[in-house]
C-alpha cells in the first residue's frame, strides 16, 4: 500500500486511555528504550481497542485529526539522527 501510512502512538505518561482520530493505528508502548513490539491495531466497526502489550485503551473520536490525541502528546515521532 504505497502512499498510505499508519499513525503511531505512544503512552509514556501511562494514561489509562487515549482518544485518537483514526481506527487503524500502531501502538509502540512508550518511547525507546521502554517500547514494546510495535503492534498494529484495527478497531474495525468498534470505537475502541486495547493494546495487548501495554493495555492502553484507544478510543476513536471522529472530531480529532489523524495526528491528534487527547490527552495531547501521545503521537509517536521518530527523531532524525
C-alpha positions, 0 to 999 in steps of 0.5 A: 500500500504505497502512499498510505501510512499508519499513525503511531502512538505512544503512552509514556505518561501511562494514561489509562486511555487515549482518544485518537482520530483514526481506527487503524493505528500502531501502538509502540508502548512508550518511547525507546528504550521502554517500547514494546513490539510495535503492534498494529491495531484495527478497531474495525466497526468498534470505537475502541481497542486495547493494546495487548502489550501495554493495555492502553485503551484507544478510543476513536473520536471522529472530531480529532485529526489523524495526528491528534490525541487527547490527552495531547502528546501521545503521537509517536515521532521518530527523531532524525539522527 
